[in-house]
Amino acid sequence: VSEPRPLSAIPPVAARAIAFVVILLGGLAGGLIGYALVDLQCDGDCTVAKGLGLLAGAVLCAAGLAIVAVLALRAMGEWREITDRERAGHAPR
């Protein structure tokens, strides 16, 4: 007989890993967009400007996706906690 697992609002490891990968991919996409925007607007040697565009795009996009991922993981954890409570026979408040 398996023991019932304790109630927890922590999202599954797979969900956290997926969120991490999505943040990395979003940072990559943001970096490419930032680089392309500077590349389109700059003539001549723009190495520093392109690098700054890449960095700014990557950081901004990754930060935005990190916020969305945290909110989604929190919602998933709260939903899981509510369903666990209902299964255990405790009424939600």
Residue pairs with C-beta under 8 A, 6 or more apart in sequence:
4 88
7 81
7 84
7 85
7 88
8 77
8 80
8 81
8 84
9 74
9 77
9 78
9 80
9 81
10 77
11 73
11 76
11 77
11 80
15 73
15 76
16 73
19 69
19 70
19 72
19 73
20 69
22 65
22 69
23 62
23 65
23 66
23 69
24 62
26 61
26 62
26 64
26 65
27 58
27 59
27 61
27 62
27 65
28 58
29 61
30 57
30 58
30 59
30 60
30 61
30 62
31 54
31 55
31 57
31 58
31 61
32 54
32 57
33 57
33 61
34 53
34 54
34 55
34 56
34 57
34 58
34 60
35 50
35 53
35 54
35 57
37 53
37 57
38 46
38 49
38 50
38 52
38 53
38 54
39 46
39 50
39 53
42 49
42 50
82 92
85 91
85 92
86 92
